[in-house]
């Protein structure tokens, strides 16, 4: 079998399409669709349905169905109008929008919809038409609005801005390469970001802030406990109220060589992953295929991210952090599959990501205990699709080193496993039977040597539709 992934690169507009369905309405302009407005449930967004389970929306969101560049507003839109749109708070009432744009309102709104910049909430009429109610920024624009506004409205003196940043970089040896690249840029009347900068953006305002934050972190905090985000902003930017937008967090992480949540006190739960995926966050590209040893991205930030492009043959969730780290170093795995640290039961943000990616296959490697089986069963239920267990064979459980457990822990494990003998996916029920009888637990680390060397072949067997069995 070829080592090249069999699937093509698929670009997805995750932010507005997840958990939604298109609604056919009269009068929709080309390049714009109407989407159901999902109701939030315990497991994520749910579609609005009537008592007969038919999709019956009373309101819809107008949006683009296409994957678009993270920020490409209409070229003809005046800067002052673009800034006005970017300064939209939670939303703007339709009457306010029409007062601003007058007779040009609909043409302007349609152009902004097609660019992926805005979402328009509408009421659905009995004749299957629509009436605009309010406008909001699409999450991809909203997450980086402050940076865009700063770029459009601030006009620092190029020489002073460049000199100031060079002085800042000169104090941090860890960023010597960034200093060299910036020093080699022409000192003219334009502010240009070095093309090979690790920041990963061409926008000067974002580059400037990421560099200053990274310099401050290396100088004052890298050898200490994680710094609070507001303290870092106060020291680096002289303003504790600066919002750590997803593009700024990712650019900062690119510079310091670790995820934002690993360097700064967490503000969001991360999705930690490695494999064939690129995530365009505002103006910054997070590359899970090229980043070593892995990359951390904010789970709740999923709704503020722009375009995801993945060419993975499947998604593999790994419960144990140590095993995840080892798997990230196996090229024949991460070249083909997107590997994700599961951190126990999957969070809603991670489930939403997998649903949106809709990979050809989903697999999970968990501890050989009651909760490990329950984690895979829970994931399969919430995804509403099969999840292939990997490295969770009964033979491995029987020959593996068992974890020390108290009588209460064994009793709880037996109770949970007993339920799973009928509720778990079919492939995991034999393991659940063994755990129900003994209450034992066999952790992933104890069987790593038997699973990891064959993991690439096991995942390829899943791709071929063959059972991924490991001989103990």
Secondary structure by P-SEA (a helix, b strand, c coil): ccccccccbbbbcccccccbbbbbbccccccbbbbcccccccccccccccccccccccbbbbbbccccccccccccccaaaaaaaaaccccccaaaaaaacccaaaaaaaaaaaaccbbbbbbbccccbbbbcccccccccccaaaaaaaaacccccaaaaaaaaaaaaaacccaaaaaaaaaacccccccccccccccccccaaaaaaaaaaaaaaaacccccccccaaaaaaaacccccccccaaaaaaaaaaacccccccccccccccccccccccccccbbbbccccccbbbbbccccccccbbbbbccbbbbbccaaaaaaaaacaaaaaccccccccccccaaaaaaaaaacccbbbbbccccaaaaaaaaaaaaaacbbbbbccccaaaaaacccccccaaaaaaaaaaaaaacccccccaaaaaaaaaaccccccccccccccccaaaaaaaaaaacccccccc
